[in-house]
């Protein structure tokens, strides 16, 4: 099977479970599309309990090819891409700063 076989099912999941997000690259126009958003509190570290917020966005690569520094607007909050966590050729996952 090729990645093309997963395009339609992924779009269907985004239509049902995804959220509207907007993204812009410095000096460019913004683009809006549906993406999976994971925003939660996580434990950080091994010695003590430290808590941090986590915001991760997974989108279809066909919708946007993210770069560090792109600014996403998710749930009314602007955040820059801190890291590109995964890219399987179909879906790309980014970690947002802040």
C-alpha positions as CSV (number, residue, x, y, z in Angstrom):
1,X,0.0,0.0,0.0
2,X,1.1,3.5,-0.7
3,X,0.5,6.6,1.4
4,X,-2.1,7.7,-1.2
5,X,-4.4,5.0,0.2
6,X,-4.4,6.8,3.6
7,X,-5.2,10.3,2.3
8,X,-9.0,9.9,2.2
9,X,-9.4,8.1,5.6
10,X,-7.2,10.8,7.2
11,X,-9.3,13.6,5.7
12,X,-12.4,11.9,7.1
13,X,-10.9,11.7,10.6
14,X,-9.9,15.4,10.4
15,X,-13.4,16.3,9.3
16,X,-14.9,14.6,12.4
17,X,-12.1,15.0,15.1
18,X,-10.0,17.9,13.8
19,X,-10.1,21.5,14.8
20,X,-9.7,24.7,12.8
21,X,-6.1,26.1,13.1
22,X,-4.4,28.9,11.3
23,X,-0.8,29.2,10.4
24,X,1.5,31.9,9.0
25,X,5.1,32.1,8.0
26,X,6.9,35.4,8.6
27,X,5.8,38.0,6.1
28,X,3.3,35.7,4.5
29,X,-0.5,35.3,4.5
30,X,-2.2,32.9,6.9
31,X,-3.8,29.6,5.9
32,X,-6.6,27.9,7.8
33,X,-7.2,24.1,7.8
34,X,-8.2,21.3,10.1
35,X,-5.7,19.5,12.3
36,X,-5.5,17.3,15.3
37,X,-4.7,19.2,18.5
38,X,-3.3,17.7,21.7
39,X,-3.2,20.1,24.5
40,X,-2.6,18.8,28.0
41,X,-0.6,19.0,31.2
42,X,2.4,16.6,31.4
43,X,4.9,15.6,34.0
44,X,8.5,16.6,33.2
45,X,11.7,15.3,34.8
46,X,12.7,12.2,36.7
47,X,13.5,13.4,40.2
48,X,10.5,15.6,41.2
49,X,7.1,16.4,40.0
50,X,7.2,19.4,37.7
51,X,4.3,20.1,35.4
52,X,4.3,21.7,32.0
53,X,1.7,22.4,29.4
54,X,2.0,20.6,26.1
55,X,0.6,21.7,22.8
56,X,1.1,19.5,19.8
57,X,-0.6,19.9,16.4
58,X,-0.7,17.1,13.7
59,X,-1.7,18.1,10.2
60,X,-1.6,16.6,6.7
61,X,1.6,17.5,4.9
62,X,-0.5,18.4,1.9
63,X,-2.1,21.2,3.9
64,X,1.1,22.8,5.3
65,X,4.8,22.0,5.4
66,X,5.8,23.5,8.7
67,X,9.1,25.1,9.5
68,X,10.5,26.2,12.9
69,X,9.3,29.7,13.6
70,X,5.9,29.4,11.8
71,X,3.1,30.9,14.0
72,X,0.0,28.7,14.6
73,X,-3.2,30.1,16.0
74,X,-4.9,27.3,18.0
75,X,-7.9,27.8,20.3
76,X,-7.4,31.5,20.1
77,X,-3.7,31.4,21.2
78,X,-0.7,32.2,19.0
79,X,2.4,29.9,19.3
80,X,5.5,29.4,17.3
81,X,6.7,26.0,16.1
82,X,9.4,24.9,18.5
83,X,10.1,21.4,17.0
84,X,9.0,19.2,14.2
85,X,8.4,16.0,16.1
86,X,7.4,13.6,13.3
87,X,6.9,13.5,9.6
88,X,5.8,10.2,8.0
89,X,5.2,11.7,4.6
90,X,1.4,12.0,5.1
91,X,1.0,13.6,8.6
92,X,3.5,16.0,10.2
93,X,3.4,16.7,13.9
94,X,4.8,19.8,15.5
95,X,5.4,21.0,19.1
96,X,4.3,24.5,19.8
97,X,6.2,26.9,22.1
98,X,4.3,28.2,25.1
